Amino acid sequence: MPSKIAVVTGSNKGIGFGIVKGLCEKFDGRVYLTSRHEGRGQTAVNELKSLDLNPSFHQLDIDNEESVKTFRNHIKAHEGGIDVLVNNAAIAFQDDTTDSFGIRAEVTLATNYFNTLRACEILFPLLRPNAQVVNLTSALGHLSQIPSAELRGKLSDPSLTIGQLNELMNQFIRDAKNNKHIENGWGASSYAVSKAGVSALSIIQQSILQRDNRNISVNHVHPGYVDTDMTSHKGFLTVEQGASAPLLLALGGHHLKGQCVWFDSSVVNWDVGRGQAAVNELKSLGFNPYFHQLDIDNEESVTSFRDYVKTKEGGIDILINNAGIAFKNNATDPFGIQAEVTLKTNYFNTLRACEILFSILRPHAQVVNVSSSLGHLSKISSVELRSKLSDPNLTIDQLNELMNQFIRDAKNDKHVEIGWGSSTYAVSKVGFSALTIIQQRLLDKDNRNISVNHVHPGYVDTDMSSHKGILTVEQGASAPLFLALGGHNLKGQYVWFDSSVVDWYAPDTPKETL
């Protein structure tokens, strides 16, 4: 019986490297690490061999048809077939690129969509019965990233063919070259369109393979926002964490076919995401909200949203910074990891989102930063730290350093001794509240008359509170709505869930009573 064979494209570094490493550890067969650059590929193989793993190497450049055919011929002659194919190879332009958007669109889609498709067409004949195909996509590849309802309808049409999908991708390139991509509803990210195309392709491929008696599975996966070269090392997940969901799909033991899998290995609806489902629920009640994908942990997602709003709406009158995370009490992650991950989202990436979006705030805009009772200054036990956090001359850079100091103290298990307390969530929200005060001070020098306030919404019955909260969602929204809708003269103030103004510097907080 021939050995099982796994192939990972673009795998000399990043998530692809992590997937190869995981397959070498868990896959019962030979694993091919591939790279367009032979030297880099061999270096990656040697690194894994130093860990007592034993991947095989072959040069493979999906942008070169001859390279793909040479690889196919090698596998056919020496291995007989493929049992796992992970299509990971992809590119993304950096934010500071000077290339025109039309060029970026053409180059990005050439690799991420058209040449990935061609590689599949060349390699799919070698897939053995029960093979697993894993197409790496992205949160930006979710259908909700495409603003146009008409385009979303075409991309999610169950009868869509590869030929028709190719034409849609070419239409985007034409629109991008004519600077019509925003107007025509594609959004502002060529990477997002390329990955939406890969996701749509995955569904078509599975549909076609359903008529094939080899019982092959094709799924598409968002590996998460991972610390790699492609994300300029801004991602908050490790390569190992990013490889987790792709490995789940590659190793089988599931019955998924044509599904969109999230980095936490949950299955999500690609065509009706969580955001769109929430919009649909509100529409069923007679309301008419708009939806746009926005992940504050992904800088490109935030800039894409800014560009969309700037082009379509011109600016923002109300900005509510509500996105946040909290580890559960039973989390097994080390406290240092919890600190780093929590502050990454709740403080640093929220700050970055503000820096990106504040430029399009209109005159008299209201900014509402959703904090917590745990974000009250009194939650920091150290007098010295409280003094630094409440310094009226505190700058954002100095606050950033304080937040980084907490992460370092947490990783060294010194956080309680130094006076930060034992809650990463509390420190993140204290930081957020301190940031609010600085933001208002800076905006007081701006002639737009913008108000920034921070609010404790109360202990609300939500997933984050494990549904232990005493307030309803409507009650929790009351004080944020009070601030958002204006009709007050508050600036830089800390507001309690009952809409009363509370002294953030006081030695204690009011009681949590209705």
ABEGO torsion letter per residue (X at the ends): XBBBBBBBBGAABEAAAAAAAAAAAABBEBBBBBBABAAAAAAAAAAAAAAGBBBBBBBBBAABAAAAAAAAAAAAAAAGEBABBBBABBBBBBAABABBAAAAAAAAAAAAAAAAAAAAAAAAAABBBGBBBBBBBBAAABAAABABAAAAAAAABAABBAAAAAAAAAAAAAAAAAGAAAAAGAEABAAAAAAAAAAAAAAAAAAAAAABAAGBBBBBBBAEBBBBAAAGGABABBAAAAAAAAAAAAAEGBABBGBBBBAAGBBBBAABBAAAAAAAAAAAAGBBBBBBBBBAABAAAAAAAAAAAAAAAGEBABBBBABBBBBBAABABBAAAAAAAAAAAAAAAAAAAAAAAAAABBBGBBBBBBBBAAABAAABABAAAAAAAABAABBAAAAAAAAAAAAAAAAAGAAAAAGAEABAAAAAAAAAAAAAAAAAAAAAABAAGBBBBBBBAEBBBBAAAGGABABBAAAAAAAAAAAAAEGBABBGBBBBAAGBBBBAABABBBBBBX
